[in-house]
Amino acid sequence: MRKTEPETPPLPRVEPVEIDGRRAWLKRPEQLSGRMRLQKGDPVAAFDRERQAYRALQGKGLPIPEILDEGPDYVVTLDAGPTLTQLKTLTADRPEVFDAAMIDAARALGRFHRAGYSHGRPALKDICWQDGKVVFIDLERSPAEPAGLDACARDVMVFFFSAISETGGAGPAVIAAREAYRAEAPNGVWPRACARSRALRLRGLQMMLSPFLVFLRNKREFRAISPFFAFFRDG
């Protein structure tokens, strides 16, 4: 009977490395099964888009990681500290630290947009913060070319839906983050985000989901739907 060689385990998509004594992250294309590939698309193409975005945005004064090394199938970026999602857990006994970081992130997103670019998915898990410095990671949805109002408006909606989900509502820190964003952002983005939110609400998304909220009350994202719509309606 022919002996079957054991399969080589896939390489990790992201792993910590050290370059010249500095902590960094090595990222490779995601390895997906057939079903997940159909759902998420070509991982090599997504990785290449991200690598191109990192390269195109370097040197523009934007809050993105420094590239330390790269190749056709990998990129190494300088560590930028914990993500905001991680920071919330790390500073559970000092909530004011997380609140300040979230406000800093909103301000940085406004500057990102003022420079003419969009991130594509600035959820809190895709934003790092360390010693007052904000860095946006995971740029696979970020176009390398300048973005329009609609792309920036989508960023705003993703950021604040993530913030409301993470904090459990549109509390004072989320309101302060909104004001910090609006103080830095170009004219027109916030009104466009509010208009897109109204369009979603009018399509009945909230009504369609509301009967299921009682069964999904432990899901933060579902609990965030009502306060999210109210946040943009009142803002």
Secondary structure, DSSP 8 states (H G I E B T S, - for coil): ------------SEEEEEETTEEEEEE------HHHHHHH--HHHHHHHHHHHHHHHTTTT-S---EEEEETTEEEEE----BHHHHHHHTTT-HHHHHHHHHHHHHHHHHHHHTT---S---GGGEEEETTEEEE---TT--SS---HHHHHHHHHHHHHHHHHHHTSS-HHHHHHHHHHHHHS-TTHHHHHHHHHHHHHHTTHHHHHHHHHTTTTT-HHHHTHHHHHHHHHH-
